[in-house]
């Protein structure tokens, strides 16, 4: 997917990210005080925190604007909640005996929100931070890192196989339990050259709890996070959404135009298997720049970015009428087609457009001209899809 231009950071995202940064520093301070770390050591550790957080923020932002992120929400409110939960697990785990840090829970929690790579990196950060601040041994670090990698793999695989059969699902859960039960015991033996019955029992209980969490809650959390994007898009289409109310107060003509483009774009998107929700939202706010003022494209993008619109919708507004950049996705191409036709036909004489034949000719001629000029060459829109959209628009009718 083509990347969008990040013109301005949303104040809402910036607030939540600042909160996450405070959590990083605060969590480190809690662990440092707990283990009586010297001030100079704490200062150096906080520098490490700041460097890691900077890398983490860049990766998260990069994933959001490129569309390659596990989480599909529109702001970072849930990120803050997950980080609070992760630090709570980390601080609670620091009080637990060696080899009993709930690394598996961290891995599954991170995998419900982040991409696989970010989840792994975040988990490794927490593991090394806890072990370093709490003075844990080398074998313990090896054990936790290996557990983290295994559990990230199991979490990703459970997502991929959901719905493929209970036997396969149960097998992966069994492997998850075995890894989380046996690896700590093995590394405990490497460290102390003996086995401890109480430790083995505690590790076994923790492994059972992790399997229960993975079986009962993990996929529900993952699917819930994925559905948040659809819910956010639905809210943007509601009449009582504040920005839409502003548009209606500004101009009923523009509001009705947006509604018509939104409906037709969604119909065309469904026809070719594109994201009809993105088409609908993109069509509804396509000309929002007329309300926000010149420069129309930049002001429109700034407005929707501040309100945490999904990146795919922001990209459509950046490609308004192909002025700054031609449509880069099928959804953007569809919205451009529909908006151009609705605008053109609305401006034509009603008597001229009273004939269905006349309207069809306008649709064919207008879209063919755009196509011949290369408007959709970069939109990953096949000729077959273009023809389907054109015929759908003829069937639906623009002036209706």
N, C-alpha and C positions, 0 to 999 in steps of 0.2 A: 504493500500500500504506500502511496506517495505521502511524504511528510508534509505537515502543515508548518507555516511560519508562526513562531511564538512571538507575537507583537508585544504582549504585555502579560506578566504573571497575574493571575487572578488573586485578589486580596484574600479570598476564602482559602484557596490552596496554600498561599503564602503563610497564612495564620496557622493552619494545621501543620505545615511543615516546620514552622518555628516551634510549635509545641512538641513535635517529634524530636527536634534537636535538643530542646530542654530535657526531654526524657532521657536522651542519650547521656547528657552530662550529669543529670540527677541520679540516674541509675548507677553510673560509674562512681559517683561520690558516695552513694550508700554502701556499695561494695567495698570501697576504699576505707571508709570509716569503720565498717564492720571488721576489717582485717588490719586496722591500725597502720595504714600506709603512710609513709612520710610525705610531706607537702610537695617536695620537689618531684617525687615519683608520681604523685597524683597529677601534678601539672603536666608532666610528660604524657601521662595516660590520657588526659583530656585533649591534648594535641592530637593524639592518635584518633580519639573519638571524632574530633572536628574533621580530620582528613577523611576518615571512613564515611562520615555523614555526607561530606561534599561529593564523594564518588557515588554514594548511594542515591543522593538527590538527582545527580546528573543522569544516572542510569534510569531512574524512575521517570524523569521528565522526557528523556529520550524515548523510552518505551511508550509513554502516553501520546506524544505527538506523532510517532510513527505507526501507532496502532498495534504495536507488538508488545502488549502487556497482558498479564493474566487477568488483572482486575479491569472491569468494564465500566466502573462508576464514573461520575463526572467531577468529583472533588476528592479531597484526601481525609474526609472525616473518619471513614472506616479505617484508614491507615493509622490514624492516631489511636483509635480503639485497639487495634491489633498490637500496636507497639506497647501500649499500656499493659496489655495481657502478656506480651512476651517478656517485658521487664519484670512483671510480677512473678512469672514462672522462673526467671533467671535468679531473682533475689531470693525467692523461696527455695530454689534448688541449691543456692550457695550454703544454706544451713543444713542440707542433707549430707549424709555420709558419702565418701568417695564412691564413684561408679553408680550413683543413684540419681544424678541430675537427669530430669525428664527431657532428654534431648529429642526423643521421638515426638513428643507433643509439640516442641518448638518447630520441628521440621514440618509436621502436618499443618500447624497453624500458618506458617509462612507460605506453604504451598496453596492455601485457599485464597491467597491474595496476590502473591508475586508470581512473576515468571520463574521458571525452574532455576535459571542462573542466579537471579537476585535472591530467591529463597535460599539457595545453597550458600551464597556469599553472606547473607544476613545471619544464617545459622552458624557459619564458621566464625564470624565476628563475635557472636555471643559466647560460643564455646571457648575461644581463645581468651576473651576478656575475663570470663569467670575464672578460668584456670590460672591466668596470670595474676589477677587481683587476689585470688584466694590461695595462691601458693600451691596449686595442685601439681602432681608429678607428671613426668613425660608420658608414661604409659596411659595415664588418665586422659591426656590430650589426644593421644592416638585413638583411644577407645571412643571418646566422644565424637571426634571427627569422622571416624569410620561409621559410627551409628548415624550420624547426621546424613552422610552421603547415602547410606542404605535406605533411610526413612524417606528422604526426598525422592529417591527412585521408586519406592513402594507407593508413595502418595501420588506421583505422576501416573504410575501404571494403573492404580485403582481408578483414576479418572478415565483413562483410556479404555478400560475393559468394562465399565459400568454398563449393565444391560446385556452383556454377552453370555451370561450364564452364571448360576450360583456356584457351581463347582470351581470354576476358574477364580472367581472372586474370593471364595473361601480359601483357596490354595494360597493366594497372595497374602491374605490376612494371617494364615498359618506361618508363612515365611517371615512376615513382619514380627509376629510374636516370638518366633525362634531366634531371630537376629537380635532382638532387644533383650532376650533372656540370656542367651549363651555368650554374646560378645562381652558384656560386663564381667561375667564369671571368668572367662578366659583371661582377660586382662587383669583381673583381680589376682588370679593365680600367678601371672607374670610378675606382678608387683610384690606379692607377699609369699610366694612359693607355698601357698596353702589355700584351702577352701574354707569358707565360713558358712555354716548352715543358715544362720539368721540373714546374712547378706543375700544368699541364694534365694531365700523365701521372699525377701523384699523386692529383689529384682524380678522375680516371677510375678509378683502381684502388680508391679509397675507395668510389665509387659502385657498382662491381661487387661489392665485398664486402658492401655494404649490401643490394643486391638478393639476393645469395646468402643473407644472414641472413634477410631477409623471406620468401624462398621456402622455405627449409629448416627454420627454427627458430621464427619468430615465431608462426605459428598453432598450432604444437605447444605453445609456452609458454602462449599464451592459453587453449587448450582444457584444458591441464593445470590451470591456475589455476581454471577454471570447475568442473572435476571435483572439486576439493578439497572443495567443500561437500558433495557426495554422499558422499565418503569419510568426512568428519567425522560426518555423520549416521549412516552405517553403524556407526561405532565406538560411538556412543551407544546403539545397540541391542544391542551385544554383551554377553553375560552377564558377561564379566570386566571390564566398565567399572567403575571404582571406586565411582562414585555408585550404580550399580545394585546392586553387591554390598552396599553399606551398606543400601540399601532392603530387600534380601532378608534381611539379618541382623536388621533392625529388625522386619520382619513379612512372613512368607511369604504371608499373605493379601493384603496390599497389593501385594506383588510379582506374585502371580498375577492380581490385579485389573488391575494395569497392563499385564501381558502380554495379557490378554483385550481390554482397551480398545484397545491398540496394534494388535492384529491386525484387529479389526473396523473401526477408524478407517481403517486403510490400505486395506482392501477397499472401504469406502465412498468414500474419496478417489479411488481408481482408477476407480470406477463413474462419477463425474461429472467426471473430468479434473482434479481438484485435485492438489496435491502430496502424493502418498501417503507419501513419506518424512517430511515435516513432520507429517503426521497420525499416523504411527506413533510418532515420537519424542515429539510432544506428548501422545499418549495414554499412553505409557509413564510419563512423568514428571508427569502431570497432577496427581496427588495427593501429590507429593513434599513438599509443605508439612506433611503430617501427620507426617512424619519430622523435618523441620527445626524444627518447633515454631511456636507463635504469635508474632506474627500470621502465619498460614499463607501467605497470598499473598505478602506482602512477604519473608518468610524464604525462600520457594521461589525467588522471582525473584532475590534476592541470591545464593543458592547457585548457580543455573545461570549467572548473569551472571559470577560469579567463575571459573567453569569454562569460560567463553567459548562458551556455547551459541549457536547461530544466532539472530538477532533474531526470526525468525518463530516459533520455539519459545518464546522468552521472552515474546512477546506472548500466546501461548495460555495460558501459566501466569498472566499478569496478568489474563486474562479468565476465571479459574476460576469456573465455575458462574454467570457473569454477575453476580457480587456487586459488583465495583468498576466494571465496564464490560461491556456486552454484547459478544458475539463480533463481531469486526470483519472476519473473513475466512472463507471457506468452510471452511478447515482447522480453525479454532477452533470454528466451529459444529458441525462433524462430531464433534470430540472431545467437546464438551459433550453432544451428543445421546447418543453411545455411553456415556460415563461415567455419565450420569444413568440410562440404561436398565439398564446392568450393575449399578449400585448398587441400584436399585429391585428388580430381579428377584432379585438375590442375597439380599435381605432378606425376600422373600416366602416363604410356606410352600411347601415342595417339592411337597406333594401338590396344592396349588392350581395350581402351575405345571407339573404333569405333562402337561397337555394343550397341544398346539401352538396350539389355538384360543385358549386363555387367554393364552398368551404373545403372540400376535399382537394380541389386544385391548389388552394392556398397552402394547405398542409404539405402536399407533395412538393410543390415548388420551393417553399421556404426551407424545408428540411434537406432537400436535395442540394440547394445552394450552400447551406452550411456544410454538408458532407463534402461537396466538391472543393470547398475552400479549406478543407483539412481540420475543421473545428473539432472533430472527434477522433483524430488520428492517435492521440495520446491517452484516450479514455479506456483502453482495453475493452472496447465495444466492438464485437464482431459485426460483419455486414448482415448476418442473419438476425442478430439482436436489433440492429438499427431498423431493419425492415419490419420486424415484429412490433417495435415501438411505434413506427409510423402508421402501420395498419391499425393498431389499437387506438391511436388518437383519431383516426378517421372513423372508426366504429363508435367511439365514445362521443365524439363531437365536441368542439371547442366552445361554440357559441351557446350551447345548451345551458 
